[in-house]
Amino acid sequence: MSQSSTDSPGDATNPVTGDPVTAAFITLHRGLPRQGPGSDAGTRHLLEPAGPLPARARVLDAGCGPGRSALTLAASPPGDAFVTGVDLHQPFLDELAAAAVAQGLDGRVTTLRRSLDASPFPDGSFDVIWAEGSVFTIGFGTALRSWRRLLAPGGVLVVTECEWTTPTPSKQARAFWDAWYPLRRRQENTVAAEPAGYRVTAHWPLPDSDWWDEYCTPPGARLPTADATPPGMAEALAELREEIRARREHGAGYRYAGYVLRPCDPPERAPVAPSGDRRPAPASSAPQGASRNGTTMNSENDRDSWNRQNDQGGQNDQNRQNSQDGQDGQGGENGQGGENGQGGENGQGGENGQGGGNTGKGPEGCGSRSVPDGRKVRQGADSRGGEAGGGTGIPGAVRTPQARTWRTRPEAPGSAEDAAAIRRINLAAFPTSLEAGIVEALRADPEAWIDGLSLLAEAPDGTLAGYALLTRCHVDGYPALTLGPCAVLPAFQRTGAGAAAIHAALDAARGRGENLVLVLGHPEYYPRFGFRPASRFGVRAPVEVPDEAMMALTLDEDAGPVPSGVIRYPAAFGI
């Protein structure tokens, strides 16, 4: 017999079905083959680069639903695998157990009711971890990090993840997914796997038929006769219609794809994907545990904050172990840049104070310009260490990580209120009004200003606390973007406000089809967004600056070569 166990008695305590909309959504899918895009053929196809299965392979099907993948894996050659199906919805697990008996697989399929991020298994328990359509519920990075310890030596992880197929998806597709699960592109998921301790060894886009044949079409056939009167059912029906409509009208912009990942040693300072899961949680009526692709698994405590704050900095949540992006600080052991401070030996910026020469602080303390003022990259008021590094200038000091969810939004065109708030942020962040004046001059320059690329980070109480700006520049006559000024209110330093604004600005630029972004700033700060020395692209500043301080980022790796030459900044920068 197939075995089944639960970690709580009865569905009455099941967090998945405690919400009426979630319960209605599950009812719509009851008895159907899948709760997410996929097919038996797709499972077998992904097994080829992942396999062959070892003898008596131990397989974990994480977020198994009614178990189509689990059954396929249990029956795959050499035919002696032991599969553990984990899900939060007991009726799905009961369906899997019954199907295993019917197919003669009893004794080799075990079910367990448990959340994806609450694994009771010891380290090295599985040769294969399989997750079709389920990492959605806790986040790509969280899933990868949580499961790595479970893999035995030589083990393999296979997941399917929804991703953009284009840097410029339609506004409708973007709005649909941003409200549920902000998507990334293939390149960004590949980069995000590295700090979690994996390398991607295979990538396979699922065919469009995997959306329709066993996922969208079967529940869609129930729409005309579904009874909308039970609690939550009207909302669930509306959500299902919207999902099917979005796929039919805008599906070319996104896809599900399979990733085959094998463990490796994580890099000491792995780069962070420049997009992805860092956006704030959108206001939504999405029930706890209900996903857009119908899977019922969910983190019982959080959903990777929807903006993947736990995927942003490294292995141990957004802040890694002791800060937001370094092992113990942004760049050094005890501070943001140097060993004991942001950039120098004895202080927070330079050797004994704010920093000298061409060393910049980055936007996350109080503020930062992204172009030279003729002598150095300006630092923010007090130069108190970066938001993401927390350099204190005190040897051995490590700040406590702070978790905060930041909403971001573009500056409203023509809004005097937003313009005033942006001015306040820059005046508070910098020692003079120079940067605030630059923003206002850029806003008045139609050749430089681009509506939608002036981004604000908003605290839960509504305070506008962080700011990032992208404006038009040129490289050898070709259009590019320059990042800056960026600023954070002093009271909100080291809380993620600046990083959230920068990520949102880069995402907005990517959505517009932009590619090359330039920044002149602290080389220990900006690489977390994907920036690399601009000299690698043949791009250089119009004034002499350290090579490592002039950086570039390509938003679309498929766009081909970027222009090389000298940067021409907007007139507002005065160079």
C-alpha positions as CSV (number, residue, x, y, z in Angstrom):
1,M,0.0,0.0,0.0
2,S,1.1,3.6,-0.6
3,Q,1.7,5.3,2.7
4,S,0.3,8.6,3.9
5,S,1.2,10.7,6.9
6,T,0.1,14.2,8.0
7,D,1.6,16.7,10.4
8,S,-1.8,17.9,11.5
9,P,-5.1,16.0,11.8
10,G,-7.9,16.7,9.3
11,D,-8.5,19.4,6.8
12,A,-9.9,21.7,9.4
13,T,-6.5,22.9,10.3
14,N,-5.1,22.8,6.8
15,P,-3.8,26.3,6.1
16,V,-4.4,25.8,2.4
17,T,-8.1,25.2,2.7
18,G,-8.8,27.7,5.5
19,D,-9.6,30.4,3.0
20,P,-12.9,30.1,1.0
21,V,-11.4,31.3,-2.2
22,T,-8.5,28.8,-1.9
23,A,-10.9,26.0,-1.1
24,A,-13.1,26.9,-4.1
25,F,-10.0,27.0,-6.4
26,I,-9.0,23.5,-5.2
27,T,-12.6,22.3,-5.8
28,L,-12.3,23.5,-9.4
29,H,-9.2,21.4,-9.9
30,R,-10.3,18.3,-8.0
31,G,-10.0,15.2,-10.1
32,L,-8.0,17.0,-12.8
33,P,-4.6,15.7,-13.9
34,R,-2.5,18.8,-13.0
35,Q,-2.5,22.0,-11.0
36,G,0.2,23.6,-13.1
37,P,1.6,23.5,-16.7
38,G,3.2,20.2,-17.6
39,S,2.8,16.7,-19.0
40,D,4.0,13.2,-18.6
41,A,6.1,13.6,-21.7
42,G,7.6,16.7,-20.3
43,T,8.5,14.9,-17.1
44,R,10.2,12.2,-19.1
45,H,12.0,14.8,-21.2
46,L,13.4,16.6,-18.2
47,L,14.5,13.2,-16.7
48,E,16.9,12.7,-19.6
49,P,19.4,15.4,-18.7
50,A,18.8,14.8,-15.0
51,G,19.2,11.0,-15.2
52,P,19.4,8.2,-15.5
53,L,18.0,7.4,-12.1
54,P,20.4,5.4,-9.9
55,A,19.3,2.0,-8.6
56,R,16.7,2.4,-5.8
57,A,16.8,6.1,-6.3
58,R,15.3,8.2,-3.5
59,V,13.1,10.9,-5.1
60,L,11.3,13.8,-3.4
61,D,8.4,15.3,-5.4
62,A,8.0,18.7,-3.7
63,G,4.6,20.1,-4.2
64,C,3.3,16.9,-5.9
65,G,-0.4,17.8,-6.1
66,P,-2.3,14.7,-7.2
67,G,1.0,13.2,-8.3
68,R,1.3,12.9,-12.0
69,S,5.1,13.6,-11.9
70,A,5.5,11.3,-8.9
71,L,3.9,8.4,-10.7
72,T,5.9,9.0,-13.8
73,L,9.2,9.1,-11.8
74,A,8.3,5.9,-9.9
75,A,7.6,4.0,-13.1
76,S,10.7,5.3,-14.9
77,P,13.7,3.0,-15.6
78,P,15.2,1.2,-13.8
79,G,11.7,1.0,-12.2
80,D,12.8,0.7,-8.5
81,A,12.7,4.4,-7.4
82,F,11.1,5.3,-4.1
83,V,9.2,8.5,-4.4
84,T,8.0,10.7,-1.5
85,G,5.3,13.1,-2.5
86,V,4.9,16.2,-0.3
87,D,2.0,18.6,-0.5
88,L,-0.1,20.6,1.9
89,H,-3.5,19.5,0.6
90,Q,-4.5,16.1,1.9
91,P,-7.1,15.2,-0.8
92,F,-4.4,15.6,-3.5
93,L,-2.2,13.2,-1.5
94,D,-5.1,10.8,-1.2
95,E,-5.5,10.9,-5.0
96,L,-1.8,10.1,-5.4
97,A,-1.9,7.2,-3.0
98,A,-4.9,5.7,-4.7
99,A,-3.4,6.1,-8.2
100,A,-0.1,4.4,-7.0
101,V,-2.1,1.4,-5.8
102,A,-4.0,1.3,-9.1
103,Q,-0.8,1.4,-11.1
104,G,1.0,-1.2,-9.0
105,L,3.4,1.2,-7.5
106,D,2.2,0.7,-4.0
107,G,5.1,0.3,-1.6
108,R,7.3,2.8,-3.6
109,V,5.2,5.9,-3.2
110,T,4.9,7.7,0.1
111,T,2.9,10.8,0.8
112,L,3.5,13.5,3.4
113,R,1.5,16.5,4.2
114,R,4.0,19.3,4.8
115,S,4.9,22.8,3.6
116,L,7.7,23.0,1.1
117,D,9.9,25.1,3.4
118,A,9.4,22.9,6.5
119,S,11.2,19.7,5.5
120,P,11.5,17.1,8.3
121,F,14.1,15.1,6.3
122,P,17.8,14.8,7.4
123,D,20.6,16.0,5.2
124,G,21.4,13.9,2.1
125,S,18.0,12.2,2.1
126,F,17.4,12.3,-1.7
127,D,19.1,11.5,-4.9
128,V,16.6,13.6,-6.9
129,I,14.4,16.5,-5.9
130,W,11.6,17.2,-8.4
131,A,9.4,20.3,-8.3
132,E,7.1,20.9,-11.3
133,G,5.3,24.2,-10.9
134,S,5.7,24.4,-7.1
135,V,8.7,26.6,-6.4
136,F,6.3,29.4,-7.3
137,T,4.8,29.1,-3.8
138,I,7.9,29.9,-1.8
139,G,10.1,31.6,-4.4
140,F,12.9,30.3,-6.6
141,G,15.8,31.3,-4.4
142,T,14.2,30.1,-1.2
143,A,13.3,26.7,-2.7
144,L,16.9,26.2,-4.0
145,R,18.5,27.2,-0.7
146,S,16.1,25.2,1.4
147,W,16.5,21.9,-0.5
148,R,20.2,21.9,-1.2
149,R,21.0,20.2,2.1
150,L,18.6,17.4,1.3
151,L,20.5,16.3,-1.8
152,A,22.9,13.4,-1.5
153,P,26.3,13.6,-3.1
154,G,25.8,13.4,-6.9
155,G,22.2,14.4,-6.5
156,V,20.2,16.6,-8.9
157,L,17.4,19.2,-8.5
158,V,14.8,19.6,-11.3
159,V,12.3,22.5,-11.1
160,T,10.0,24.2,-13.5
161,E,9.7,28.0,-13.2
162,C,7.6,30.6,-15.1
163,E,9.8,33.2,-16.8
164,W,9.7,36.0,-19.3
165,T,10.6,35.2,-22.9
166,T,11.2,38.8,-23.8
167,P,12.6,42.0,-22.2
168,T,9.5,43.8,-23.2
169,P,6.4,41.8,-22.3
170,S,3.1,43.5,-22.9
171,K,1.8,45.8,-20.2
172,Q,-1.1,43.4,-19.7
173,A,1.2,40.4,-19.1
174,R,3.4,42.5,-16.8
175,A,0.4,43.7,-14.8
176,F,-1.0,40.2,-14.5
177,W,2.2,38.6,-13.2
178,D,3.4,41.5,-11.1
179,A,0.2,41.1,-9.1
180,W,1.0,37.5,-8.3
181,Y,4.6,36.5,-8.8
182,P,7.1,38.9,-10.4
183,L,8.9,36.9,-13.1
184,R,12.5,37.0,-14.2
185,R,14.3,35.9,-17.4
186,R,16.3,32.8,-17.9
187,Q,19.6,34.6,-17.4
188,E,18.5,36.0,-14.1
189,N,17.3,32.6,-12.8
190,T,20.6,31.1,-13.8
191,V,22.5,33.8,-11.9
192,A,20.3,33.4,-8.9
193,A,21.1,29.7,-8.7
194,E,24.8,30.4,-8.1
195,P,24.7,31.9,-4.6
196,A,22.2,29.1,-3.6
197,G,25.0,26.6,-4.4
198,Y,24.0,25.2,-7.8
199,R,25.0,25.4,-11.5
200,V,22.3,25.0,-14.2
201,T,23.2,22.1,-16.4
202,A,20.1,22.1,-18.6
203,H,17.2,24.4,-19.5
204,W,14.2,23.3,-21.5
205,P,11.1,25.5,-22.3
206,L,7.9,23.6,-21.9
207,P,5.8,23.5,-25.1
208,D,2.6,25.5,-25.3
209,S,0.6,22.3,-25.2
210,D,1.7,21.8,-21.6
211,W,-0.3,24.9,-20.7
212,W,-3.4,23.8,-22.4
213,D,-3.9,20.1,-22.6
214,E,-3.8,19.2,-18.9
215,Y,-3.9,22.5,-17.2
216,C,-5.9,25.3,-18.7
217,T,-8.4,23.3,-20.8
218,P,-9.7,20.8,-18.2
219,P,-10.7,23.4,-15.5
220,G,-11.8,25.8,-18.3
221,A,-14.4,23.2,-19.4
222,R,-16.0,23.4,-15.9
223,L,-16.6,27.2,-16.1
224,P,-19.9,27.2,-17.9
225,T,-21.6,24.8,-15.4
226,A,-19.7,25.7,-12.2
227,D,-21.9,26.8,-9.3
228,A,-20.8,30.2,-8.2
229,T,-22.8,30.3,-5.0
230,P,-20.5,28.5,-2.5
231,P,-18.2,30.9,-0.5
232,G,-15.2,32.0,-2.6
233,M,-16.3,30.3,-5.8
234,A,-17.3,33.4,-7.7
235,E,-13.8,34.9,-7.0
236,A,-12.1,31.6,-7.9
237,L,-14.0,31.4,-11.2
238,A,-13.1,35.0,-12.1
239,E,-9.4,34.3,-11.4
240,L,-9.5,31.2,-13.5
241,R,-11.1,33.1,-16.4
242,E,-8.5,35.8,-16.1
243,E,-5.6,33.3,-16.1
244,I,-6.9,31.6,-19.2
245,R,-7.5,34.9,-21.0
246,A,-4.0,36.2,-20.1
247,R,-2.4,33.0,-21.5
248,R,-4.5,33.1,-24.7
249,E,-3.9,36.8,-25.4
250,H,-0.4,37.5,-24.0
251,G,1.2,34.0,-23.5
252,A,3.9,34.7,-26.1
253,G,5.7,36.9,-23.4
254,Y,6.1,34.2,-20.8
255,R,6.6,30.5,-20.5
256,Y,7.3,27.7,-18.1
257,A,10.8,26.2,-18.4
258,G,12.5,23.3,-16.8
259,Y,15.9,23.8,-15.0
260,V,18.2,20.9,-14.2
261,L,20.6,22.0,-11.4
262,R,23.5,20.3,-9.7
263,P,25.1,21.3,-6.4
264,C,28.4,23.2,-6.5
265,D,30.3,25.3,-4.0
266,P,28.6,28.7,-3.9
267,P,30.9,31.6,-4.9
268,E,32.3,33.7,-2.1
269,R,30.5,36.8,-3.4
270,A,28.0,35.5,-6.0
271,P,26.4,38.2,-8.1
272,V,22.8,38.9,-7.5
273,A,20.4,38.8,-10.5
274,P,19.6,42.3,-11.6
275,S,15.9,41.7,-11.5
276,G,13.6,39.4,-10.3
277,D,12.2,38.8,-7.0
278,R,12.9,42.0,-5.3
279,R,9.7,43.9,-5.9
280,P,7.4,44.7,-3.0
281,A,4.4,42.7,-2.4
282,P,1.5,44.0,-4.5
283,A,-1.9,44.6,-3.0
284,S,-3.8,41.5,-3.9
285,S,-6.7,39.4,-2.9
286,A,-4.7,36.3,-3.5
287,P,-5.5,33.8,-0.7
288,Q,-2.8,32.4,1.4
289,G,-1.7,29.2,-0.3
290,A,-3.5,29.8,-3.6
291,S,-1.2,30.2,-6.6
292,R,-1.9,31.3,-10.1
293,N,-0.9,27.9,-11.5
294,G,-3.2,26.0,-9.2
295,T,-0.6,24.4,-7.0
296,T,-1.6,24.3,-3.3
297,M,1.7,24.4,-1.5
298,N,2.7,27.4,0.4
299,S,5.2,28.6,3.0
300,E,3.3,28.7,6.2
301,N,5.1,31.8,7.4
302,D,5.8,33.8,4.2
303,R,5.9,33.6,0.5
304,D,9.4,34.8,0.0
305,S,7.9,38.2,0.7
306,W,6.7,38.1,-3.0
307,N,9.6,40.4,-3.8
308,R,12.0,37.6,-2.9
309,Q,13.8,39.5,-0.2
310,N,15.2,36.2,0.9
311,D,16.7,35.7,-2.6
312,Q,18.4,39.1,-2.8
313,G,21.7,38.8,-1.0
314,G,22.8,35.3,-0.6
315,Q,22.3,32.1,1.3
316,N,20.8,33.3,4.5
317,D,17.9,35.6,3.4
318,Q,18.3,39.1,2.0
319,N,21.1,40.0,4.4
320,R,23.1,36.8,4.1
321,Q,24.5,36.1,7.6
322,N,25.2,39.5,8.9
323,S,24.4,42.1,6.3
324,Q,22.4,42.6,3.2
325,D,24.9,41.5,0.7
326,G,28.3,40.5,1.9
327,Q,29.4,37.7,4.2
328,D,29.7,40.1,7.1
329,G,29.3,43.5,5.4
330,Q,29.1,44.8,1.9
331,G,32.7,44.5,1.0
332,G,34.8,43.7,4.0
333,E,34.7,41.7,7.1
334,N,33.3,44.3,9.5
335,G,32.1,47.2,7.4
336,Q,30.8,48.2,4.0
337,G,34.0,48.4,2.0
338,G,37.1,48.1,4.0
339,E,37.9,45.9,7.0
340,N,36.7,48.4,9.6
341,G,34.6,50.8,7.7
342,Q,33.1,51.7,4.4
343,G,36.2,52.2,2.3
344,G,39.2,52.9,4.4
345,E,41.1,51.5,7.3
346,N,40.0,53.7,10.2
347,G,36.8,55.5,9.2
348,Q,33.6,55.1,7.4
349,G,34.6,56.4,4.0
350,G,38.2,57.2,3.4
351,E,41.2,56.5,5.7
352,N,39.9,58.8,8.4
353,G,36.7,60.3,7.3
354,Q,34.3,60.6,4.4
355,G,36.6,59.2,1.7
356,G,38.9,60.8,-0.7
357,G,40.2,60.6,-4.2
358,N,37.7,58.9,-6.5
359,T,36.2,56.6,-3.9
360,G,32.4,56.8,-3.7
361,K,30.1,55.5,-1.1
362,G,27.2,54.1,-3.2
363,P,23.6,55.2,-2.8
364,E,22.6,53.2,0.2
365,G,23.9,55.3,3.1
366,C,22.6,58.8,2.6
367,G,23.1,59.4,-1.1
368,S,25.3,59.1,-4.1
369,R,25.8,60.8,-7.4
370,S,26.6,58.5,-10.4
371,V,28.8,61.0,-12.3
372,P,31.9,62.9,-11.2
373,D,32.0,66.4,-9.9
374,G,35.5,66.9,-11.3
375,R,37.3,65.6,-8.3
376,K,35.5,62.6,-6.8
377,V,32.2,60.8,-6.6
378,R,30.2,62.7,-4.0
379,Q,29.1,60.9,-0.9
380,G,26.1,61.4,1.2
381,A,25.8,63.4,4.4
382,D,28.0,62.0,7.2
383,S,29.1,59.1,4.9
384,R,27.7,56.7,7.4
385,G,28.2,53.4,5.6
386,G,26.1,51.8,3.0
387,E,22.5,50.6,3.4
388,A,23.4,47.2,2.3
389,G,26.7,46.9,4.1
390,G,26.2,48.7,7.4
391,G,29.8,49.8,7.8
392,T,30.2,51.4,11.2
393,G,33.9,52.3,11.2
394,I,34.2,50.2,14.4
395,P,36.3,47.1,14.1
396,G,34.3,43.9,14.7
397,A,30.9,45.7,14.6
398,V,28.2,43.8,12.7
399,R,24.8,45.3,12.5
400,T,21.6,43.2,13.0
401,P,19.9,42.4,9.7
402,Q,16.7,44.2,9.1
403,A,13.8,42.7,7.2
404,R,11.5,45.3,5.6
405,T,9.1,45.1,2.6
406,W,9.4,48.1,0.4
407,R,6.8,49.2,-2.1
408,T,8.2,51.0,-5.1
409,R,6.4,53.2,-7.7
410,P,7.4,55.6,-10.4
411,E,7.3,59.3,-9.8
412,A,3.9,60.6,-11.1
413,P,4.4,62.8,-14.1
414,G,3.7,66.4,-13.2
415,S,3.2,65.7,-9.6
416,A,4.4,68.6,-7.5
417,E,4.0,66.4,-4.4
418,D,6.3,63.7,-5.7
419,A,8.8,66.3,-6.9
420,A,8.9,67.9,-3.5
421,A,9.3,64.5,-1.7
422,I,12.3,63.7,-4.0
423,R,13.9,67.0,-3.3
424,R,13.5,66.4,0.5
425,I,15.1,62.9,0.1
426,N,18.1,64.3,-1.8
427,L,18.5,67.4,0.5
428,A,18.5,65.1,3.6
429,A,20.9,62.5,1.9
430,F,23.6,64.9,0.6
431,P,25.6,67.6,2.4
432,T,24.6,70.3,-0.2
433,S,21.6,71.0,-2.5
434,L,23.7,70.0,-5.6
435,E,22.1,66.6,-6.2
436,A,18.5,67.9,-5.6
437,G,19.2,70.6,-8.2
438,I,20.6,68.0,-10.7
439,V,17.4,66.0,-10.4
440,E,15.3,69.1,-11.1
441,A,17.4,70.1,-14.1
442,L,17.1,66.6,-15.5
443,R,13.4,66.6,-15.0
444,A,13.3,69.9,-17.1
445,D,15.4,68.4,-19.9
446,P,13.2,66.5,-22.4
447,E,16.3,64.9,-24.0
448,A,17.4,63.4,-20.7
449,W,14.2,62.7,-18.7
450,I,12.2,59.5,-19.3
451,D,8.8,59.2,-17.5
452,G,8.6,56.0,-15.5
453,L,12.4,55.8,-14.7
454,S,12.3,58.0,-11.6
455,L,11.5,55.5,-8.8
456,L,10.5,56.0,-5.2
457,A,10.6,53.4,-2.4
458,E,7.8,53.7,0.1
459,A,7.8,52.5,3.7
460,P,4.8,50.6,5.0
461,D,3.7,53.7,6.8
462,G,3.7,55.6,3.5
463,T,6.9,57.5,4.0
464,L,8.8,58.1,0.7
465,A,12.3,57.1,1.8
466,G,14.4,55.9,-1.1
467,Y,15.0,57.3,-4.6
468,A,16.7,56.1,-7.8
469,L,16.8,57.8,-11.2
470,L,17.7,56.7,-14.7
471,T,18.1,59.3,-17.4
472,R,19.2,59.2,-21.0
473,C,22.9,59.4,-21.9
474,H,24.8,58.4,-25.0
475,V,27.8,56.3,-25.8
476,D,29.4,57.2,-29.1
477,G,26.1,58.6,-30.2
478,Y,24.0,55.5,-29.2
479,P,21.4,55.8,-26.4
480,A,22.1,54.4,-23.0
481,L,21.0,55.1,-19.4
482,T,22.9,56.5,-16.5
483,L,21.9,55.7,-12.9
484,G,21.8,58.5,-10.4
485,P,21.4,60.5,-8.3
486,C,20.2,57.8,-5.8
487,A,19.4,58.7,-2.2
488,V,17.9,57.4,1.0
489,L,16.5,59.4,4.0
490,P,19.0,59.1,6.9
491,A,16.4,57.5,9.1
492,F,15.9,54.7,6.6
493,Q,19.5,53.8,5.9
494,R,20.4,50.1,5.9
495,T,16.8,49.0,5.5
496,G,16.8,48.2,1.8
497,A,15.0,51.3,0.6
498,G,17.8,52.4,-1.9
499,A,18.2,48.8,-3.2
500,A,14.5,48.5,-3.8
501,A,14.4,51.8,-5.7
502,I,17.3,50.8,-7.9
503,H,15.9,47.3,-8.6
504,A,12.6,48.9,-9.5
505,A,14.3,51.4,-11.8
506,L,16.2,48.7,-13.6
507,D,13.1,46.6,-14.0
508,A,11.2,49.5,-15.4
509,A,14.1,50.1,-17.9
510,R,14.1,46.5,-18.9
511,G,10.4,46.6,-19.5
512,R,10.9,49.5,-21.9
513,G,13.4,47.6,-23.9
514,E,16.5,49.5,-22.7
515,N,19.7,47.6,-22.5
516,L,22.9,49.5,-21.5
517,V,22.9,51.2,-18.1
518,L,26.0,53.0,-16.7
519,V,26.9,54.0,-13.2
520,L,29.9,55.7,-11.6
521,G,30.1,54.7,-8.0
522,H,31.4,52.4,-5.4
523,P,32.8,49.2,-6.9
524,E,31.9,47.3,-3.7
525,Y,28.2,48.2,-4.0
526,Y,26.9,48.2,-7.5
527,P,28.0,44.7,-8.6
528,R,25.2,43.3,-6.6
529,F,22.8,44.6,-9.2
530,G,24.9,43.0,-12.0
531,F,27.2,45.9,-12.9
532,R,30.7,45.2,-14.2
533,P,33.6,47.4,-15.1
534,A,32.5,49.4,-18.2
535,S,36.0,49.0,-19.7
536,R,35.0,45.4,-20.4
537,F,32.5,46.8,-22.9
538,G,34.9,49.4,-24.3
539,V,32.9,52.2,-22.5
540,R,34.8,55.0,-20.7
541,A,33.9,58.1,-18.7
542,P,34.6,61.6,-20.2
543,V,36.9,62.4,-17.2
544,E,39.5,60.3,-15.5
545,V,38.0,58.0,-12.9
546,P,39.2,54.6,-11.5
547,D,38.4,51.8,-13.9
548,E,36.6,49.8,-11.2
549,A,34.3,52.8,-10.4
550,M,32.9,53.2,-13.9
551,M,30.5,50.3,-14.3
552,A,28.0,49.0,-16.9
553,L,25.1,46.6,-16.9
554,T,23.3,45.0,-19.8
555,L,19.6,44.4,-19.2
556,D,19.2,42.0,-22.1
557,E,21.9,39.6,-22.7
558,D,20.3,38.5,-26.0
559,A,20.5,42.0,-27.4
560,G,23.9,41.6,-28.9
561,P,27.0,43.9,-28.6
562,V,26.7,47.2,-26.8
563,P,28.2,50.4,-28.3
564,S,31.7,51.3,-27.2
565,G,33.2,54.8,-26.8
566,V,33.0,57.8,-24.5
567,I,29.9,58.6,-22.4
568,R,28.1,61.8,-23.1
569,Y,26.1,62.8,-20.0
570,P,23.1,65.1,-19.9
571,A,23.9,68.8,-19.5
572,A,22.6,68.8,-15.9
573,F,25.7,66.9,-14.7
574,G,27.9,69.7,-15.9
575,I,30.6,67.5,-17.6
